[in-house]
Amino acid sequence: MQQNTVQMKRVLTTPALVFFGLAYMVPLGIFTTYGQVTVLSEGHLPIAYLITLAAVFFTAMSYCRMTSALPLSGSAYSYVQKTFGGTLGFLVGWAQLLDYLFLPIINYIAIGIFVHEAFPDIPMYVIICSTITIVSIMNILGIKLVSSMNMLIILMQFVFIAVFLYLSFKTSFVLDTDALLAPITVMSEQVSGLFAGAAVLCLAFLGFDAISTMAEETKDARSALPKAILYTVFIAGTLFVIISYGAHLVYPMWQDFIPNTDIASLAVMKQVGGAMMASSFITAYVIGVFASAMTSQASIVRIFYAMGREGVLPRSLFAYLHPRLNTPIYSIIFVALASLLSLVLSLSMVASMISFGALIAFTFVNLSVIKHFYIDRKAPLDNTKIITCLIMPSIGVILTLWLWTSLDSEAFKVGLWWLAAGAIYLALLTHGFTRRPPAISDDETEMIIN
C-alpha cells in the first residue's frame, strides 16, 4: 500500500522542547491533583513528589538512551516495537494511548471546573466544548504556533509562582521546627498512602515522555531530545517540591480538603493572598492548563500517527498529513471527539487512569534499554555503560512497578479492560496471532530518522 509521502517539518530545538515539556506538565499543574494527593499522603505532598521524581529520573535516563537510538514519534510504542517485536509493541502502545488520551481530558475537566468556579453562569459543557475546539484548531495550524505560545505561557506561570512562593514564605515561615518539618516527616502507618499518592503524581511528569513524541519535528533529534528531557525533569521536579512545601506551610489543615479536593488549591490561594490571589491563580492556572491541553493533544496525535504509519491503526485516518500544513489533521479531529468524555468523567478517576498507562510505558522503556543496549549488544560494554544500560534501567523497572501496584483498584479494573480490548483488536488484526502485526521496514525507519 502506498504511504503518504508528506513528512513533518523539523522546526524544534532544545529550548523549544523544554518549553513544550514544561507546558505539557504545567508548572501550576501541581494544583490539579493537589487536594487528592494531599489527602492520600496525609499532608506529605513534597515527599510524594520526591518519590515520584526518583522513579521518573531513572526512567527519564532510559528515554534519553532510546531517543538517541530511535528518534521516532511513537515514543514508547516505537521503542518496544523495534526492540521486542510488534505484538508487545502494540500492547504497550495501546496502554500508552490510555494515558495520552486522558491527558487532554484531564486538562479540559480542570479548565471547566475552575472557569465555572469563577463564572458560575457559564455552563461547564460550554467551557469544555469551546476549549476543545480552540485547542484543536491551533494544533491543526501546526506545532510551531503551539511552541511559540508555550514560551509565553510558561513565563507567565513562572511570574505567578514567584509571587506565590514569596507570599507563602513571607506569611507562613516561622522558626518552629515542628511546623517546618511537618510536611516532610512521615510515620510508618502513612507510607502506603504516600506511595498511592506518588503513583497518581506520575501524570505530573509526563512532559518528558511527551518530548519524545516530537522526535520527527526536531532538528538534530539524537542530541536535542535527551538534553530537553533531563532539563525538563530537573526544572519541573524542583518546582513541584518547592511549591508543594510552600503550600503545606501556608495551609496545613489538609483534612479540610476532603469534601471537595478538586478545588482545594483555591483554599490555599485565599489563605496566601485573599480573593485577589485566588482570582489571579484561576487566570494563571487556566492559561497554563490550556497550554497543556495544546501540547497533550499534539503528543497523542503523533502516537496515533506513528501507529497509523505502521498500519496497526487505519492508515487513511491516522497516518494522513495535511499536504500544506503537514499536520495529522484527522488524528487531531479524532482526539477532539474523544475528549468530549471530559463532559462525564471525574478528575480523580482520569488522574488514576493516566498513571496506569504511563507506568506501563515507563516499565517497558526501561526494559527496552536493557534489551537494546545490553542483551542485543554487538560489542562488550565498559563499566559506565553497564551502569547506564543495565543497572539504572533495572532500578527504573523496580520503582515503576512499585508505583504501579499502589494505584487505586478502580484504575486497575478499567486499565485491564482497556488492555483486554487491545488484545482482542490485535487478535483480529493478526488473524488470531498467526501473522505479525504490520510495521514499516528498517529501511523506512532509517529514512524517517535521517
C-alpha positions in Angstrom: 0.0 0.0 0.0 1.4 3.4 -1.0 2.0 5.6 2.0 1.6 9.3 2.4 5.0 10.9 1.3 4.4 14.1 3.2 6.6 14.4 6.3 6.5 16.6 9.4 8.7 19.7 9.4 11.8 19.7 11.6 11.4 23.1 13.4 12.0 22.4 17.1 15.2 23.0 19.1 16.3 22.1 22.6 14.8 25.3 24.3 11.6 24.8 22.3 11.4 21.2 23.5 12.0 22.2 27.1 9.2 24.8 26.9 7.0 22.1 25.2 7.7 19.7 28.1 7.1 22.3 30.8 3.9 23.4 29.1 2.8 19.8 29.0 3.5 19.3 32.7 2.1 22.8 33.6 4.2 24.2 36.4 1.0 25.2 38.1 -0.4 21.8 37.3 0.7 20.7 40.8 -2.7 22.1 41.9 -4.7 19.8 39.6 -4.2 16.9 41.9 -3.2 18.9 45.0 -6.2 18.1 47.1 -6.4 14.4 46.0 -2.8 13.6 46.7 -2.5 15.7 49.8 -5.3 13.7 51.3 -3.8 10.4 50.1 -0.4 11.3 51.5 -1.9 12.8 54.7 -0.2 16.2 54.2 3.1 15.0 52.8 2.8 16.1 49.2 6.5 17.2 48.9 7.7 13.6 49.9 5.2 12.1 47.4 6.8 14.3 44.7 10.3 13.2 45.7 9.3 9.5 45.4 7.8 10.0 42.0 10.8 12.1 40.9 13.2 9.3 41.9 11.3 6.8 39.8 11.0 9.3 37.0 14.7 10.1 37.0 15.8 6.6 36.2 13.0 6.2 33.6 13.9 9.6 32.0 17.5 8.4 31.6 16.1 5.4 29.7 14.1 7.7 27.5 17.3 9.6 26.8 19.0 6.4 25.7 16.1 5.3 23.4 15.5 8.7 21.9 19.2 8.8 20.8 18.9 5.3 19.3 15.4 5.6 17.8 14.2 9.2 17.5 10.7 8.3 16.3 7.3 9.9 17.0 5.8 6.8 18.6 7.8 7.1 21.8 7.4 4.0 24.0 5.4 2.3 21.3 8.2 2.7 18.7 10.9 1.7 21.2 9.2 -1.5 22.3 8.0 -2.4 18.8 11.6 -2.1 17.4 13.2 -3.8 20.4 10.7 -6.6 21.4 8.6 -7.0 18.3 5.2 -5.9 17.0 2.9 -7.8 19.4 4.4 -6.5 22.6 5.0 -3.1 21.0 1.3 -2.8 20.1 0.1 -3.7 23.6 2.5 -1.2 25.2 1.4 1.4 22.6 -2.2 0.6 23.4 -1.6 1.1 27.1 0.2 4.3 26.2 -2.8 5.5 24.3 -4.8 5.3 27.6 -2.7 7.9 29.4 -2.2 10.1 26.4 -5.9 10.1 25.5 -6.8 11.0 29.1 -4.2 13.8 29.4 -6.2 16.3 27.2 -9.3 15.2 29.0 -7.9 16.0 32.5 -7.0 19.4 31.2 -10.4 20.1 29.8 -12.0 18.9 33.1 -9.7 21.2 35.1 -10.5 24.2 32.9 -14.2 23.5 33.2 -14.0 23.3 37.0 -12.0 26.5 37.6 -13.6 28.7 34.9 -17.1 27.6 36.1 -16.0 28.4 39.7 -15.0 31.9 38.5 -18.1 32.4 36.2 -20.9 30.2 37.6 -23.4 31.4 35.0 -21.4 29.8 32.2 -22.3 26.0 32.0 -19.3 23.7 32.2 -20.1 21.9 28.9 -19.9 25.3 27.1 -16.5 26.0 28.6 -15.2 22.5 27.8 -16.5 22.3 24.2 -15.2 25.8 23.4 -11.7 24.9 24.7 -11.6 21.6 22.8 -12.5 23.5 19.6 -9.8 26.2 20.1 -7.1 23.8 21.0 -7.8 21.5 18.0 -7.7 24.4 15.6 -4.3 25.6 16.9 -2.9 22.1 16.6 -4.2 21.8 13.0 -2.3 25.0 12.2 0.9 23.5 13.3 3.4 22.7 16.1 5.4 25.9 15.5 2.5 28.0 16.6 1.9 25.8 19.6 5.6 26.1 20.5 5.6 29.9 20.3 2.6 30.2 22.6 4.1 27.7 25.1 7.1 30.0 25.8 4.9 33.0 26.7 2.5 30.9 28.8 5.4 29.3 30.8 7.0 32.6 31.5 3.6 33.9 32.8 3.4 30.9 35.2 6.9 31.4 36.5 6.0 35.0 37.4 2.9 33.8 39.3 4.9 31.0 41.0 7.5 33.6 42.2 4.7 35.7 43.7 3.1 32.7 45.3 6.3 31.5 46.9 7.2 34.9 48.1 3.8 35.4 49.8 3.8 31.8 51.2 7.1 32.0 52.9 6.6 35.7 54.0 3.2 34.9 55.7 3.9 31.4 57.0 7.6 30.9 57.6 8.3 30.8 61.4 11.2 29.4 63.3 9.1 26.5 64.6 10.8 23.2 63.9 7.7 21.1 64.2 5.8 23.2 61.7 8.7 23.3 59.2 9.2 19.5 59.4 5.6 18.5 59.4 5.2 18.3 55.5 8.3 16.0 55.3 8.0 13.9 58.5 6.4 10.6 57.6 5.1 8.0 60.1 5.2 4.3 59.2 1.4 4.0 59.0 1.4 6.8 56.4 3.8 5.0 53.9 1.1 3.2 51.9 -0.9 6.3 51.4 2.3 8.1 50.4 3.0 5.6 47.6 -0.6 5.7 46.5 -0.2 9.5 46.1 3.2 9.1 44.4 1.6 6.8 41.9 -1.0 9.4 41.0 1.7 12.0 40.6 3.2 10.2 37.6 0.9 12.3 35.4 2.7 15.4 36.7 5.9 14.3 35.0 4.6 13.1 31.6 6.1 16.2 29.9 9.4 14.4 29.5 7.7 11.5 27.8 5.8 13.9 25.5 9.0 15.5 24.4 10.0 12.1 22.8 6.9 12.2 20.6 8.3 15.3 18.9 11.3 13.4 17.5 10.3 13.8 13.9 9.8 17.5 14.2 13.1 18.2 16.0 16.4 19.4 14.5 19.3 17.1 15.4 16.9 14.9 17.4 19.5 12.5 18.7 21.2 15.3 20.6 18.4 17.7 21.4 15.8 15.2 22.8 18.0 13.8 25.6 19.0 17.2 26.8 15.5 18.5 26.7 14.2 15.5 28.7 16.7 15.9 31.5 16.3 19.7 31.7 12.6 19.4 31.9 12.6 16.7 34.6 15.0 18.7 36.8 13.2 22.0 36.4 9.7 20.6 36.9 10.7 18.3 39.8 12.4 21.2 41.7 9.4 23.4 41.2 6.9 20.8 42.3 8.7 20.0 45.5 9.2 23.7 46.5 5.6 24.8 45.6 4.0 21.8 47.4 6.2 22.5 50.5 5.2 26.2 50.5 1.5 25.3 50.1 1.6 22.9 53.0 3.2 25.6 55.2 0.6 28.1 54.4 -2.4 25.7 54.7 -1.5 22.7 56.9 -5.2 21.8 57.5 -5.3 19.2 54.8 -8.3 17.4 56.4 -10.5 20.4 55.2 -10.0 19.3 51.6 -11.9 16.0 52.0 -15.4 17.5 51.0 -14.0 18.9 47.7 -10.5 18.0 46.8 -10.9 19.3 43.2 -10.7 23.0 44.3 -8.5 22.6 47.4 -5.9 24.9 45.7 -8.4 27.8 46.0 -8.4 27.4 49.7 -4.6 27.7 49.7 -4.6 30.8 47.5 -7.2 32.5 49.6 -5.0 31.8 52.7 -2.0 33.3 50.9 -3.5 36.4 49.5 -7.3 36.5 49.8 -9.8 36.7 47.0 -7.4 38.7 44.7 -4.8 35.9 44.9 -7.5 33.3 44.2 -8.7 35.1 41.1 -5.1 35.6 39.8 -4.5 31.9 40.4 -7.5 30.9 38.4 -6.4 33.1 35.5 -2.8 31.8 35.5 -3.8 28.2 36.1 -6.4 28.1 33.3 -3.9 29.7 30.9 -1.3 27.1 31.9 -3.7 24.2 31.6 -4.8 25.5 28.2 -1.1 25.2 27.1 -1.0 21.7 28.5 -4.1 20.8 26.5 -2.5 22.0 23.3 0.7 20.0 23.9 -1.0 16.9 25.2 -3.2 16.8 22.1 -0.2 17.3 19.9 1.5 14.3 21.6 -1.3 11.9 21.3 -2.0 12.6 17.7 1.7 11.9 16.9 1.4 8.5 18.6 -1.7 7.8 16.5 0.3 8.9 13.5 3.2 6.5 14.3 0.8 3.6 14.8 -1.2 4.5 11.7 2.0 4.7 9.7 2.9 1.2 10.9 -0.5 0.0 9.8 -1.7 -1.2 13.2 -4.3 1.5 13.1 -6.1 2.6 9.9 -3.6 4.4 7.7 -6.1 6.5 5.9 -7.2 8.1 9.1 -4.2 8.2 11.4 -1.2 8.4 9.1 -2.6 11.2 6.9 -0.8 14.5 6.9 -2.4 17.7 5.5 -0.3 18.4 2.3 0.1 22.1 3.1 0.1 22.3 7.0 2.0 19.0 7.4 -0.2 18.1 10.5 -2.1 14.9 11.2 -5.5 16.6 10.8 -7.7 13.5 11.0 -6.0 12.3 14.2 -6.5 15.8 15.7 -10.2 15.7 15.0 -10.4 12.1 16.4 -8.8 13.2 19.6 -11.1 16.2 19.9 -14.1 13.9 19.6 -12.7 11.5 22.2 -12.0 14.5 24.5 -15.8 15.0 24.8 -15.5 12.3 27.6 -14.4 15.2 29.8 -18.1 16.1 30.0 -18.9 13.0 32.0 -15.7 11.8 33.8 -14.4 12.8 37.2 -11.0 14.4 37.8 -9.8 11.8 40.3 -10.7 8.8 38.0 -9.0 10.4 35.0 -5.8 11.1 37.1 -5.6 7.5 38.1 -6.1 6.2 34.6 -3.4 8.4 33.2 -0.9 7.0 35.7 -1.9 3.4 34.8 -1.0 3.8 31.2 2.1 5.9 31.9 3.6 3.4 34.3 3.3 0.5 31.8 5.0 2.7 29.2 7.7 3.6 31.7 8.4 0.0 32.6 8.8 -1.2 29.1 11.0 1.8 28.0 13.4 0.8 30.8 13.2 -2.9 29.6 13.9 -1.7 26.1 17.2 -0.1 27.1 18.3 -3.4 28.7 17.3 -5.4 25.7 18.6 -3.0 23.0 21.9 -1.9 24.7 22.8 -4.9 26.9 21.2 -8.1 25.7 21.4 -7.4 22.0 24.7 -5.5 22.1 27.2 -6.1 19.4 30.3 -5.2 21.4 31.4 -5.5 25.0 30.3 -2.8 27.4 32.5 -0.9 29.8 31.6 -0.3 33.4 29.9 3.1 32.7 27.6 1.5 30.1 26.8 -1.4 32.4 25.6 1.2 34.9 23.6 3.2 32.4 22.3 0.3 30.2 21.6 -2.3 32.9 21.7 -1.1 36.5 19.8 2.2 36.1 17.0 0.9 33.9 16.6 -2.1 36.2 16.1 0.3 39.1 13.6 2.2 36.9 11.7 -1.0 36.3 11.5 -1.8 40.1 10.4 1.7 41.1 7.7 2.0 38.4 6.3 -1.5 39.2 6.2 -0.5 42.8 4.3 2.7 42.0 2.0 0.7 39.6 0.9 -1.6 42.4 0.0 1.4 44.5 -2.7 2.6 42.1 -6.3 2.5 43.1 -8.4 -0.6 42.3 -10.8 1.1 40.0 -7.9 2.3 37.8 -6.7 -1.3 37.6 -10.1 -2.6 36.5 -10.6 0.0 33.8 -6.9 -0.3 32.7 -7.1 -4.1 32.5 -10.3 -3.9 30.5 -8.6 -1.5 28.1 -5.7 -3.9 27.7 -8.1 -6.8 27.0 -9.8 -4.7 24.3 -6.4 -4.1 22.8 -5.5 -7.8 22.8 -8.8 -8.6 21.1 -8.2 -5.9 18.4 -4.7 -7.3 17.9 -6.0 -10.8 17.6 -8.4 -9.7 14.8 -5.7 -7.7 13.1 -3.3 -10.6 13.0 -5.9 -13.3 12.3 -5.6 -14.9 15.7 -1.9 -14.1 16.2 -1.0 -16.2 13.1 0.6 -13.1 11.4 3.0 -10.4 12.6 1.4 -7.0 13.2 2.0 -4.6 10.4 5.2 -2.5 10.6 7.3 -0.2 8.5 10.6 -1.7 7.3 14.0 -1.0 8.8 14.9 1.0 5.6 11.9 3.2 6.0 12.7 3.7 9.7 16.2 4.8 8.8 14.8 7.2 6.2 12.5 8.7 8.8 15.2 9.1 11.4 17.7 10.6 9.0 
